Amino acid sequence: AAAATPAAEGGESGAEGVEPGAEASGDAAAAQPEGEASAPAAEVSVPEAEGSALDRRASAEGSAAGDDDEDDEEDDSLELSPEDLELRLQSLLDTCTYTVFNYTRRGLFDRDKLIVLSLLTFSILLRSQAVDSSEYEAMCKGLKNPNPPPITDDLSRWLNEAQWAALDVLTTLPSFVNLAKDMEKSSEDWSGWCGLEAPERSPMPGDWAKLSEFKQLLIVRALRPDRITNALSNYCEKIMGSDYVNQEAFSAAAMMDETTSSTPIFFILFPGYSPSKEIEAHANKVGYSVENGKLTLISMGQGQEGPAEAVLDRYTKEGGWVFLDNVHLMQGWVPRLERKLEVAAETAHPDFRCFFSAEPINGAPFAKIVPESILQTCIKISNEPPSDMKSNMRRAFAAFTEEQCERPSTEVKRTVFRSILFGLCFYHSLLLGRKKFGVGIGTGSGSGLGFCRGYSFNMGDLTTCGDVLYNYLEAYEFVPWPDLRYMFGEVFYGGHITDGMDRRCCTTYLDVLIRPEILPAGALDDQATWAQPALELAPGFKAPLPTSYQSLKEYIENSLPAESPVVYGMHPNAELSLLTSQGETLFKTVVDVAGGGGGGGGGGGGGESALRSGLQAFLDKLPEPFNMVEVELRVKDKTPYVVVALQEAVRMNALLVEMKRSMEELTLGLDGALNMSDKMEALAKGISTNTVPALWMAQLSTRVQEVYSLTAWYADIIKRYEQLAAWTAGEVVLPNCVWLPGMFNPKAFLTAVMQTYARANKLPLDVMKFMTEVTKFKGPEQVTEPAPLGVYIHGLVLEGARWDTEDAVLKESSPSELHPAMPVLQVKPVTADNFTLDGYYACPVYMNMQRANVYSPIVSMFTLRTAEPEYKWTLASVALLLQDDLA
């Protein structure tokens, strides 16, 4: 990630420097030197273009001075017509743009490539005014009306509230004024288009198919946010060309053509990818090998500083290639490497080359490992291997040889070894592939549906587990299934895991996979009696017959099911959730980098007037803080619920006071009465880009609220205030039904439920737990009296499953329904001896889709009734969320 940042910045500056414009003569002068500097490969056309301009001037002077006819003819032949000059300049701009982009793209993570391409494409289109800046801004911000008008019955059959809220904002743009009315008239056509698997590839109903492709992107963003990344990729490919979307495979030979002795090469490491092997293979082809002393490969670690420095010094003088692997393990030594490379850049032998590799630190993906000076001078290579199940299985099984499979001492043990080894490789592949459905830790957006945190499971974990399997089988007469599961799940793979729910998921996979049913039916020492194992590794995918090492390799190639979330135990909706959060992350990054978008030139005054009107609108809606003295005077008995209400009111006051102070200060700054400070600039940017300012975020207990846009966040704060105002009115009595997402500290409220029961029954708090039951009340308006035991709560949504109100149990999600709302829940306090999970799924409760990351730990565990095995919901990552990011 540290490597990607300068590359992205380079891409952005490159994009700015090489924007093609119709009236390109002025831009060309600026673009030509940049073309030379950034891309020596961009044809030898720049000097020629400069030469033709000089020749034209010489021609004019020569003819004035009466030079001979032969010189005049030469000058005339070098002169370009205006049309040819325009084509020449456009060709230069296209070449320079692609060269800079391609150089940048090589060092980007796959997830960032479309972001940089989108920034480049829209920079060019906005500069040439090919797209409307207000529509572009609307697409990036993706605003939704927090209080949309009521949806019609026809549309409500196939349009959810989030889509309707986005559509309502879209109809404020001139091009889309009649969109909602037309949808009502042609409801069936629009329903059909919206229900397509890939609607961006099909024409829109009626005259809307005649809209420009850019305007159609806005409709896709509102109605099918899960398809916007695909639609955007198709659009960029059409505007820029297929070379910008389809990248050629990495070639060590092509990369080496661009290097010099002063250019280090930096590889980003990925699980299952070893760049040192690729470089060694290429080095051997061109005469550099470990045997002839011209190639040295060093895996960095404790005690390797001396040998690495000695090799760098020797090769700097004599020439040679050195590969320093895993430099992220040597952060204290990296500054010495920086100085060595600075010396090499000035004095190195022409044949000197330095390669090094690193990976982001687990748990700190944005930690700066490699110094900026190295990143700016090196060639960055991010060559991510495919992460689908078949690719992962191939790499996992290839880590073991046929000889290893034949090591066990008896035929029965060899059979058992091969069977369990295949299950172990499948387990390893599941853990690697599951990451693509989202890892919660990160930048404040995205989904934690795969894992709550990122883990660097690697081939070493797998091969060590293979050795442990062999040792256990040799040491015991019978297969010790529980011991194997414990060693694999808790010790080796579990050694990486820091989150309780991630650990539960990983051990559940082993409970499902590593069990006696994975062995073939029949006598294990007689293949003639074997029948297919009963165990399904994935739905419809039976465990293989372990006849031989080669047969298992063929089974991987021929029998693996198609890639889908179902293989990982998840619902097909998991892919929609992933694509939707990717789209949101993409646009959030675009807004952050571009500072709110907008076309080039002018518009400064318009920007300030929009800021002033937004600022005034927020100030007008801001309620007055609670009078805490007055509230406390009305309290008759300080019960746990009253204490929670008072704490929440104090927190709300702190937020309201800070919001009012900062907005009034910004108003004075805009009026010129105060100098603009950094905090005022940050607040202004937040209001302009519709993102929650850090100044306001700091008043909350966590940063989780930033998954909302500013307008949604502000509406959420007003709603919290209204609940608190009703709660603290009169004698501060608990509402009949509490909106749990509206609490600053929901954990404290859930603890208060247990405290109240413990006090009433004179029990110690240590013996208290609580269970949750889903009620028949669909919404809080149906609750007319307090709960007979505990409290009623509402406002939660379910991810990964749905609640069946008829059978009152968890069921599989409905297609395309990502976050169905839960009915009212009852939190019932119970003593530990009455607490049971029989017939229940222990469901984690998180603030939002990011799940448990560094900003927001798990809120609680609720109990939801289930008729199916609990492992089904564990593997599907079923969780309750307090905030619906997609609303």
N, C-alpha and C positions, 0 to 999 in steps of 0.2 A: 504493500500500500504506500509505503514511503517512496518507493520508486515511481509509483504511478502519478504522484502529485506534480513533480516538475515536468513529467511528460505531458500531462494534461495542460499545464500552463504553457508548455511549448506549443502544443496543438492550438491553444487559443490564440497566442500571439501570432503563430503562423497563419491562422485563419484570417486574422485582422490584416496582416501584411499583404495577403495575396487575394483579397476580394476582387473578383472580376467585375468591372463596371462597363456599361455600354460606351460611355465617353472615357475610354481607357488611356488616352494619351498622357494625361497628368499623372494617373496612377502608375502608368508603366515605368516612368522614370524612377519612382520609389520602389516598384516591384523588382526591377531588373537587378540592382545590386543584391537585394535579398535573395533572389533566385540563385545568384552566384554563391552567396555565402552559405545558404542553408542546403543547397542541392547541387553539388558539382556535377551530378549526373543529368541535370535538366537540360540536356543538349548543349552544344557550344553555341547557343543562339544569342546570348546577351551581347557579347562583344560585336557580333555581326550586326545586331540592331543598332548598337551605338555607332558602329562604323558607317552604316548607311546614312545616319543623320549627319555625321561629319563630312561624308562624301558629298551630300547634297549642298552643304554650306560651301565646300571647296568648289563645287561645280558652279555655284552662283558667282563666287569670287573670280574663278578662272575665266568664265565667259566674259565678265566685266573687264578683266585685264587683257582680254584677247588671246587666251591660251589656244594652243593648236587643236584642230578638230578631233585628233585621236583621243586626247584626254577627255574632251567633251563626250565622245561616244562611250568611253569607259564609265564616266560618271553617270550618264543616262542609264546605262545597263544596270547600275547598282541601285538606282532610285526605285522605291516601291510606290505603287499607286495607293491612294487612301484606303481602298477596299482590301488590298493585300496587307497593308500595314495593320489594319484592324484585325484581320485574321491572324497575323503574326503575333500581335499583342495578346489576343485571346488564347492562342496556342501556348504562349509563354506563361500566362496566368494559370491555365489549366495544368500545365506541367509542374509549375512551382507548387501549386496548391496540393496536387496529388503527392508530390515528393515529400513535402513537409508532413502531410497527413499520414502517409505510409510509415515514415520514420517514427512519428509519434505513436501510431497504432501498435507498432511492434513491442512497445514497452508497457502497454495497458493490459489490465485484467480484462477478461472477456466481458464481464458485466459493465465495464466502463466504455467499451468501444462504441456502442450506439449513442451514449451520452455525448462523447466528443464529436462523433459524426453529426449528430443533431445540432450541436452548437455551431459547427462549421457551416452546415447547410443553411440554417436559418440566418446566420450572420450574413452570408452572401445574398440570400433572398431579401432580407430586410434592407441591406445597403442598396440593392438595385430596385427597391420598392415593388418587388414582385408579389409580396404578401402584405396584408394590412396589419400594422403594428398592434392595433387594439385587439384584433382577432387572435394574433399570435400570443399576446399577453393573456387573453382569456383561456387559450388552450393550455398554456404553462401553469396558470394558477388553478384551473379547474374548479372554480368557485361553485358552491352549492348554497341555495337559499335555506337558512336555518328554519324559516317559517314559511314554507311554500303554500300557495293556495290549495284548497282541497282537490285531490285527484279525481277524475271522473271514473265512473264504474267500469266503462269499457277499457280504459287504460290500466286500471288497477288490477285487471286480470293477468297482465303480463309485465307490468312495469312496477318495480319496487320503489320505496320512498326515496332511496339515495339517487336513483336514476331520475325520478321526477324532480327532486331538488336541484340536480345539475341541469336538467332540461329547462327549468324555470329561469335560471340565470342566462342560459344560452339564448333564450328568446328575447332578451333585451338588446341583442346585437341586430343591426339593420337587416343582415342577410337571413336571419332565422326567426323573424317576427311571427311568421305564420306556421312555424314548425309544429307546435303543440296542437293547433286547430287541425292541421292536415293529418296529424297522427290519429286524432279522434275520428276523422272521416274515413281514413284508410287503416283502421286499427288492425284488421286481419293481416294486411300486407306488411305493416311495420312489425307486428308480432312475429310473423314468419321470418322476416329479415333478422330481427334481434335474436331469434332462436337458432340461427345457423351456427355451425361450429366455427367458421371463419367468415364472418359477415363482411370484413374489409375487402374480400376478394369478389364479392357479389354486388351488382348494382343496387342502389337504394331505390325504394318505391317511388313511383311517379316522377315528377320533375326534379326531385332532389338528386336523382342520378346525374343531372346536368351540372350540378355544382362543381366548382374546381376541386381537385383532389385535396388541396389544403383545407378547404372549408369542410369537406367530408370528414377530415381528421377530428374536427371539433365535435361532430355528431357521434363518432365512434368513441371519443373520450367520455362523452356524457352517458351514452347508452350501453356501451360494452367496454368498460375500462380495462378488462382483462385482455383485450385484443389490441390495445393502443400501441404496445411495443412492436408487434408484428406490422401494424399499419404504418407506423413511423419508419420502420426499416424498409418497407416496400416503397414508401414515398421518397426517402433519401436515395434509394437505389435508382429510382426513375429520374430524379433531379441531377444527381452527381455521377451516376454510372455504376455498373455492377462491381467494378474493381474496388470501390469504396466499402462495399458490404462483404464481398467474398475475398478473404485473405488467402494468399498462397501459403502452402506449408512451409515451416521453417527450414531453411537450408544453411548449414554451417559454411559451405563454400561461398555462397552469395554474401553472407555476412562478413566473412573474412576479407572480401574484396574492398569493403568500406573501411577497414581498420588500418591504423598506423601504430607505430611504437608508442605514441602519446595518447592513444585511445583505449582505455580499459573496456572490458565487456562484462556487463553485469547480468546474471541470470537470476530470475525469481524462481524459487523452488516450489514445487507442488507435489502432493503425495503421488507416488508412482512414476515420477519423472526424474531422470538423472542426466542433467546436461553434460556432466564430466565425461560420460561414456560417448556421447555424440562428438564432443570435441576431440577425445582421444582417437576415435575412429577416423575423423577427418585429418588429424595431425599425422597419423601413421601413413595416410595416403600421400601427404606432401613432404614426407621425409623427416618428420619430428616424432620421436618415440622415446619412451622411458629408457629403452636399451641403449640408444646412442647418446643419451644424456641431454637431449634438446627439449625434452618434455618432462615436467614434474607435476604430479597431482598430489595435493596435500588436503586431507580432511581436517579442518581446523578444530581445535579443542585444546584442553589444558596441556601446556608444555610444547605446543607446536609453533609458538611465536618465533623462537630462535631459528629453527629450520626454514620457516617461511621467509624471514628477513634475509637469511643467507642466500637462498635461491633467488629472491628478488634482486639482491645486489649483484650476484654473479651473472644472471641473465641480462640485467641492465647493461653490463659491460660487454658480454660475449654474445648475446642474442640467445633466444630460446622462449618456449611457451610455459607459463606456470598457471595452474588452475587451483585457486584457493576455495575449497568447498565449505559451506556452512559458516560464513564469517559472522552471522548473527549470534553465534555462540561466543564471540570474542569482542564484545562491544568495547571493552577497555583498551583493546589493541588496535581497533580500527583507525583511530587518529594517527598511529604510526604508519599504517598502510597508506593513509592519505598523504603523508609527507614523502614516503618512498615513491608514490606515483607522481607527485609534483616534481621530484628530482628526475624521474624517468622521462617525463614529458619534455624536459630540456636536454637531457644528455644520453638517452637510451640508444642502444644499438638498433639499427633499422629492423632487425628480425625479432626484437623483443615484443612479446604480447602477454598481457595479464588478464586472466579470466577470474571472476569470483562469483559466488552464489550466496543467497540468503533467503530466508522466508520471514514473513511477518511474525512477530512474537505472539504466542497464544495468549489471548486475553487482553492484548494491547495492540490491535491491528494497525493503529496509526503512530506507533512509537517510531522515532527517527533512529534507524539503525545505521544507515549509510550516510556519511557527511554530504552536505549539499554540493560541495565543490566536485566530489567524485561523480555524483549523479548528473551534474551539468555537463561533464566532459565525456562520460562513458556512453556506450551503446547499450540500451536496455532491452532485454529479451524476456518477454512473458509468454512462454509457450505452454499453455495449459493443455494437459491431456484430456481426452473425452472422459466424462464422468457417468456414462450410462452403465447399466448393470453388466452388459456383455463385456465391455472394455475392462471394467473393474474385476470381473471374474477371470478374464484371460490373464491379467497381470497378477492377480492373487494366486491362481493355480500354478502359474509359471515360476513362482517363488520356490516351488518344491520340485525335486527331480524324481525320475522313476526309481532311482536307487533308494531314495529316502522312503518311498512307498513300500519298498521290499524289505526294509530294515527289520520290522518286527519278527520275532523268532518263530511263530507258528502261522499256519495258513489262516486260522480263525482270527488271530490278532491282526494279520495283514488286511483281511477283509474289513474288520472293525475300524482299523486306522484309515483306510481309504474312504469309508463311508463318513466317518466323523470329520475327516480332513475336508471333504467336499462341503459339508455343512458349515465348517469353520470359515472356509473361503467365501461361502455365500453370506455368512454373518458379517465378515469384513467388508464385503461389497455393499451390503445394505447400509452399514454405518457411513461409508464414504458417499454413497449415492443419495442418502437421506438429506445431506447438507444442502442440496440444491433447492429443497423446499423452504429454505430460510433458516438463518442462524440469528437469534434475537439480538445478541450483543452487537453494537455498532454505532451508527451515526444518529440514531433517534428516529429511524424509519425502517420499514421492512418487517418481515414476518419471522417469528420464532417457531414456525410450525415443524421444521425439521428437528432442530435442537435449540435449546434456550441459549446455549453458548457455543463457541467454536472450539473444536478439539482437533489436534493434529495426530489422528490415528495414522500409523505408518506401517510399512512392510515389516519392520522389526517386531512390532507387536504380533503380527500374524506368524512369522517364522518361529518366534519364541514359543507361541502357543502350540505350534506343530511339534516342537521338541518336548514340551511338557506333556502333550498327548502321548507321544512315543514312550516317555519315561513312566507315565502312569499305567499304560497298557502292559508294559514289561514287568512292572512291580506288583500288579494285582492279577488274580485269576479271573475276576469278574470286572466288568467296566464300571468304574466309580462315577456314575453320571452326575450326582450332586457336586462331587469334588471338582470335576472338570468344569462344570458351569461356574462354580465359585472362582476357580483360578482364572478362567477366561474373562468373566464379567466383572469381578470385583478387584482382581489383582492387576492383570496385564492391560486390558482395555480400560477397566475401571480406574486404573491409576491416573488416567488423563482427566477423568470426569469430576467436575466440581459442583454440578447442580444435581439436586436430589431427583428431580423429575427426569432428567436426561439419564441418570443412572438406572431409574426404574424402567425406562424404555429399553435400554441396552440389555439389562438382565432379563427382561420379558422376551426379547428376541431369542435369547439363549434357552429360556424355558420352553419356547415353542419349537426350536430347531434341534437342540442337542438332547435327544431323548431316544429311548430304545427303538421307537418306530422308524428311525432313520436307517436301520439295518434291514437287509433283505429278509423277506419271510422265507423260512425253510432252514435246513441245516447249514450253518455258516461255513463248514469245511467241505461242503459238496455243492458246487455251482449248479449241478443238474437239478437240484431240488429248489433252487431260488425262485422267488416270485417278486414282483415289483414292491419296494417298501411302501408301507401304508402312509407314511408321512408326506404331507404337501408342504414344500418349502415356501411356496407362494400359491395363491388360488389357481388351481389347475396345473400346477408344476410339481410333479412327484419327485421325490429323492431318487437318484439314479441307482442302477445295479452296479456295484463296485467291482466289476469283473477284472479291470486292469487300469493302469494309469492312462493308457491311450484312449480307452473307451470313455473315461471321464472327460478328457479333453474334447472328444467328439461331441459328448453330451452338451458341453458348454456352447459349442459352435452351432449345434443343430436344434437343441430342444428348449433353450431359454425363452421364456415368454416375452412378448413385446414390451418395450419400456413404457411404464405407466405408474401412477402413484399406487395402484392396487398391489403391485409387486412388493412395495415397501409396507404393506398393511394399512395404507391410507385410502381415503375416499377420492374418486376422480376430481372432486371439487378442489382438492389440495393444489392441483395445477392451476386452476383459475385464481385461487388465493395468491399463489406465487406470482403469476403474471400481473395481477392487479397491483400488488405491492411493488413489483419491479417498475411498473409504469409510474406509480406515485413517486418512487425514489428518483427515477429519471428526471421528471419535471421539477422536483424539489431541487435537485442538483443544478439543473439548467438555470432555474431562478436564482440560486445562490451564486453561481459563477457569473451570470450575465447581469446580476444586480437588478432583476425585474424586467429584463428585455427592453422592448421599445425600439423604434427605428432610429437610424442615425440622423444627426443634425436637428437643430431646433427643438422645440417642445419643452424647454427648461421651465418656462413660466407655467405651462400646462401641468407639468409634474408637481410644481409647488402648490398650485391651486387644488389639485386632486389630494395632495397630502393634507392641506389645511382643512378641506371638507371632510376627509376621513377622520382627522384628529378631532374636529368639532363633533362629528357624529358619535364617536366613542365617548367624548366628554359628556355629551348630552344624556347618554344612556347610563352613565356611571351612577350607581346609587350611593347614598350617604352611609358612612360607617355606622355600626351599631353603637348605641350608648350603653357601654358595658356596666356602668354604675347602676343605671336604671334597671337593666336586665337582672343583675345580681340581687337587687333589692326585692324583686318579685319572687325570687326562689324561696320556697318554703322548706324543701328537704333536698340536700345535695346528694341525690342518688347517682349511681354511675352514669346513667343516661344524661342527667343534667350536667355533670362534669364534662362529658363529651361535647354537649351542645355549647358550653361556655368556651372550651378549647377551640372548637371550630369557628365560633364567632370572633375570637381574638385573632385567629389566623386569617380570617376573611378581612377583618379591619386592617391588618398589616398590608395585605395585598391592595385593598381599595385606596388606602392613603398613599402608597407608593405609586400606584397608577395615576392618581390625580396629580400628585406632585410632579411626576415626570412629564405628563402631558401639558401641564401649565407652563413648565419650564421650557418645553419645546416650542410652545406658542410664543413665548417671549423671545426665544432664539430666532424664530422665523420673522418676528416683527423687528429684529435688529436691536432689541433692548438688552440682550445677553449674547456673549460669544458662544458659538456652537461648540459644545464639548463632544468627546468621543461617545459618551452615553447618549447624548441627544441625537447624534448622527445615527447610532445603532437603532434607536427608537424610530427615527424617521424612516430608516431602511425597512424595519419590520412592518410599519404601517403601509409603506409603498409596495412591498413584496408579499403582503398578506401572510407573514410568518410571525410567530410569537416572539417578541423581543426578550433577550436573555435577562434584562433587568426585571421584567415581570416574572419570568420563569423562576428566578432566584427566590421569590417569595413563597414558592410552593415547596412542599417537602421533597419532591422529586422532579425530574425533568420530563416525566412521561407525557405531560400534556402536549408536548411539541408535536405529537403525531397529528394533531388538529391544525387546520389553517387558523389564522388569527380571528376571522369572523366566527368560525365554529367554536373556537376556544372562548371568545368573548361571550357568545350566547350561553356556553356551558357555565361560565362564571356567574352570569346573571341568574341562571336557573338554580345554581347552588345558593346564591344569596336569597332567592325567593323561598327555598326550602328552610333555610336557617331563620328567615324572618318569621315564617309561620310557626317554627319550632320554639323560638325564643319569645313569642308573644304570650301575654297572659302569665300563667304560672310555670312556664317552660315545661310543657307536657309533651312526651314523645308522640310524634304523629302515628296514626294507625298503620301506615305503611311507609317505610323509609326508602328514599332513593339512594341506594348505597354508592353508586358512582359519584354522587355529589358530596362525598365526604373527603376532606383533606387526608384523614387518617382512618380508613375503613377498618384496619386491624383493631384500633382502640374501641371502635363501636362493637365489633364482634366479641371482644373481651368483656365489654360492659354487659353483654347478654348473659355471659356465664357468671360474672360478679353478682348481678342482681339476683339470679337464682340461688347462688351459693349463700348470699346474705340472708335471703328469705328462709332458707332451710338449714342455716347454721352449719354449712359445709366448708371445708378448706378449698381454696381455688385450685389447688394441685389436683384434686380428684375430678375436676370438671372438664367436660368436652362438649361439643355440640354436633348435632346432625341437622341436615337440611332436607325438608320435604317440599316437593313442588305442589302448589295448591291448584284448585280449579279456577281461581281468579285470573282472568286474562290480563287485567290491568289494575292499577292502584285505585281507580275511580270506583271499582266494584267492592273495595274493602270498606266496610262501614263501621267496624269496631276493632279494637286492638286484638292481637293474637291471644288465645287462651293460655298459651305457654310460649315464652320467648318473644320474637318479633316477626313481623312481615317485612320483606324487602323486595324491591323491584329494580328494573333498569339494566339487568344483565343480558348479555347475548351469548350464544353457544357457538363454538367453532369446532368443526370436525364431525358433528352429528346434529341431530334435531331432537326435540322433545315431542313425543307422541301424546297428545292430550287425552285421547280416548283410552289407550292402554296404560297411560301414566308410566311410561318407561322410555329409556333412550332408544332411538332408532337411527338407521343410516340417514345421512343428509339427503334432502331432495336435490335433484340436479340444479346447478347454478345458484343455489341458495347458500351463501357462504356463512352468514352470521344471523340465523333466526333468533328472534327475541324470545326470551324465556317468560313464562307466566310468573305471577307473584310467588316468591319462595317463603317458607317459614323456617326460621332458624330456631331450633329447639335445643335448649341446654339439657345435657344428660350427664350422669356420673360415668366414670370410666368403665365400670363393670356392666353398664347397660349399653355401651357403645358397641355397635357391630357393623361389619361391612358385608355380611351375608346378603346377597341380592342387591348390593350397591356397588357403584363405581366411585372410587375416591377421586374426585375431579378437582384439579388445581384451578385456582382463581387468580387471574392476572389483571393488571391494569389495562393492557391492550395487546395488539398482535405481536409486539416485540417480545412479549412474555418476560421471563426473568433475566434482565440484563443488568449492567452495572448501575443503571439509574432506578430500576424498579424491581425489587425482589418480589417473590410470590406473595400474594395477599393472604390466601388461606386455602384450606381444602374443604370442599363441600361434598355431600353425599347425594348421588343421583341414582334412582332405582334403575336396574337393568335386568332384562331377561336373558341376555347373552353373556358369554364369559367376559370377565373384566379385561383380559389381555387384548381383546378386540379394540376397545376404546383407548387403551394405553398406547398401542401401536399406531392408532389413527390420530394421536395427539389431541384428543378431545379435551377442551378446556372452556371454562367460563371467562368472559372478558367484561370488565367494567365499562370500557369505552369501545365503541364500534368505529374503528379507523376508517372503514369503508362507507360509513353513513354520510 
